[in-house]
Amino acid sequence: MGRDICWRYAADDADAKELAQFFMLDIWKEVGRAPMNPDKMFVSIYQCVQDRGAAMIFDGDDLIGSIGLVEMDFWYSDEPQFVEQWAYVRPEYRGYPDTARALFSAARKITFDRGFGHATMIVFNKSRARARDGFAKIGEQFAFRPAGAVITLEAEAS
């Protein structure tokens, strides 16, 4: 870990393939909740890269994380929403402020470059989620487990 943390847009087919390999080896083991369909995963990654919604986070030349944001329709609104499709950093790089800065800097740049004034992300952190509030405790009585918190990027008021 050289801690030369930086990010760049995922820009082409080679980046989409590198992200797919990265996710098949790393992210799915940790957060996969259903059987993996590699073809479906690749199509999702590829589309996100083509839409300029994906970034790759590096330590020097080593891929250590990525974020992908996508446009979607919410059931209650005609206004398209911009939401996280994935956000992942290898466990050994979590807890470093430079890594978090790279992830959120990429999310912010992608969001505003795409013309959205806001984006929504889910941050998975079981220990913080448990301390959140009584709502999560009631959910646990029904076998729901807190997985994190929803955070929103908002454009600054002008």
C-alpha positions as CSV (number, residue, x, y, z in Angstrom):
1,M,0.0,0.0,0.0
2,G,1.8,3.0,-1.3
3,R,-1.1,5.3,-0.5
4,D,-0.8,7.2,-3.7
5,I,-4.6,7.4,-4.0
6,C,-6.2,8.9,-7.0
7,W,-9.2,8.3,-9.2
8,R,-10.2,8.6,-12.9
9,Y,-13.2,8.0,-15.0
10,A,-13.6,4.4,-16.3
11,A,-13.5,5.3,-20.0
12,D,-13.5,2.3,-22.3
13,D,-14.0,-1.4,-22.9
14,A,-10.7,-2.3,-21.2
15,D,-11.8,-0.5,-18.0
16,A,-15.2,-2.2,-18.0
17,K,-13.4,-5.6,-18.3
18,E,-11.0,-4.7,-15.5
19,L,-13.9,-3.6,-13.3
20,A,-15.7,-6.9,-14.0
21,Q,-12.7,-9.0,-13.0
22,F,-12.2,-6.8,-9.9
23,F,-15.8,-7.3,-8.8
24,M,-15.9,-11.0,-9.5
25,L,-12.8,-11.5,-7.3
26,D,-13.5,-8.9,-4.6
27,I,-16.8,-7.3,-4.2
28,W,-19.1,-10.2,-4.8
29,K,-17.5,-12.3,-2.0
30,E,-18.3,-9.5,0.5
31,V,-21.6,-8.1,-0.6
32,G,-23.1,-10.7,-2.9
33,R,-26.6,-11.6,-1.7
34,A,-27.7,-13.6,-4.7
35,P,-26.2,-15.9,-7.2
36,M,-23.9,-14.0,-9.6
37,N,-24.7,-13.7,-13.3
38,P,-21.3,-12.6,-14.8
39,D,-22.9,-11.6,-18.1
40,K,-25.6,-9.4,-16.5
41,M,-22.9,-7.9,-14.2
42,F,-20.7,-7.0,-17.1
43,V,-23.6,-5.5,-19.1
44,S,-24.4,-3.3,-16.1
45,I,-20.8,-2.2,-15.7
46,Y,-20.3,-1.7,-19.4
47,Q,-23.4,0.5,-19.6
48,C,-22.3,2.6,-16.6
49,V,-18.9,3.1,-18.2
50,Q,-20.5,4.1,-21.5
51,D,-22.7,6.6,-19.7
52,R,-19.7,8.2,-18.0
53,G,-21.1,7.1,-14.6
54,A,-18.2,5.0,-13.4
55,A,-14.8,5.8,-11.7
56,M,-11.9,3.7,-10.8
57,I,-9.8,4.4,-7.6
58,F,-6.2,3.5,-7.6
59,D,-3.2,3.3,-5.3
60,G,-0.5,4.0,-7.8
61,D,-1.3,1.4,-10.6
62,D,-3.3,-0.9,-8.3
63,L,-7.1,-0.8,-8.7
64,I,-8.4,-0.6,-5.1
65,G,-12.0,0.6,-5.6
66,S,-14.7,1.9,-7.8
67,I,-18.0,3.7,-7.8
68,G,-20.8,3.6,-10.4
69,L,-23.8,5.9,-10.5
70,V,-26.8,5.4,-12.7
71,E,-30.0,7.3,-13.7
72,M,-33.2,5.7,-12.6
73,D,-36.9,6.5,-12.3
74,F,-38.4,6.4,-8.8
75,W,-41.9,5.2,-8.6
76,Y,-43.2,8.5,-7.1
77,S,-41.6,11.1,-9.4
78,D,-41.2,12.1,-13.0
79,E,-37.8,13.6,-12.2
80,P,-35.0,11.2,-12.9
81,Q,-32.8,10.3,-9.9
82,F,-29.1,9.6,-9.9
83,V,-28.1,6.8,-7.5
84,E,-25.2,4.6,-6.7
85,Q,-25.1,1.3,-8.5
86,W,-22.0,0.2,-6.7
87,A,-19.4,1.7,-4.4
88,Y,-16.6,-0.5,-3.2
89,V,-13.1,-0.2,-1.7
90,R,-10.9,-3.1,-0.8
91,P,-11.1,-3.7,3.0
92,E,-7.4,-2.9,3.6
93,Y,-8.0,0.6,2.1
94,R,-11.0,1.5,4.2
95,G,-10.5,3.8,7.1
96,Y,-7.9,6.0,5.2
97,P,-9.2,9.5,4.6
98,D,-7.5,9.7,1.2
99,T,-9.5,6.7,0.0
100,A,-12.8,8.1,1.2
101,R,-11.9,11.5,-0.4
102,A,-11.3,9.8,-3.7
103,L,-14.6,7.9,-3.7
104,F,-16.7,11.0,-2.7
105,S,-14.7,13.3,-5.1
106,A,-15.4,10.9,-7.9
107,A,-19.1,10.6,-7.0
108,R,-19.5,14.4,-6.8
109,K,-17.7,15.0,-10.2
110,I,-19.7,12.3,-12.0
111,T,-23.0,13.6,-10.5
112,F,-22.4,17.2,-11.6
113,D,-20.8,16.3,-14.9
114,R,-23.9,14.4,-15.7
115,G,-26.1,17.4,-14.9
116,F,-27.7,16.2,-11.7
117,G,-27.9,18.4,-8.6
118,H,-28.0,15.4,-6.3
119,A,-27.1,11.8,-5.9
120,T,-28.0,9.1,-3.4
121,M,-25.6,6.5,-2.1
122,I,-26.0,3.7,0.5
123,V,-23.0,3.3,2.8
124,F,-22.8,-0.2,4.1
125,N,-21.5,-0.2,7.7
126,K,-23.2,-2.6,10.0
127,S,-21.7,-1.3,13.2
128,R,-22.9,2.3,12.6
129,A,-26.3,1.1,11.4
130,R,-27.0,-0.6,14.6
131,A,-26.5,2.5,16.6
132,R,-28.7,4.6,14.3
133,D,-32.2,4.5,15.9
134,G,-35.1,2.5,17.3
135,F,-36.5,1.9,13.8
136,A,-33.6,-0.5,13.1
137,K,-34.1,-2.3,16.4
138,I,-37.8,-2.9,15.6
139,G,-36.8,-4.3,12.1
140,E,-34.4,-6.7,13.8
141,Q,-37.4,-8.2,15.6
142,F,-38.6,-9.2,12.2
143,A,-35.2,-10.6,11.1
144,F,-34.2,-7.4,9.2
145,R,-30.6,-6.5,9.7
146,P,-29.2,-3.0,9.4
147,A,-26.7,-2.7,6.6
148,G,-25.8,0.9,6.5
149,A,-27.1,4.4,6.0
150,V,-28.4,6.4,3.0
151,I,-26.5,9.5,2.3
152,T,-27.3,12.2,-0.3
153,L,-25.1,14.6,-2.2
154,E,-26.9,17.9,-2.6
155,A,-25.9,20.9,-4.8
156,E,-24.9,23.9,-2.8
157,A,-27.6,26.6,-2.6
158,S,-26.8,29.5,-4.9
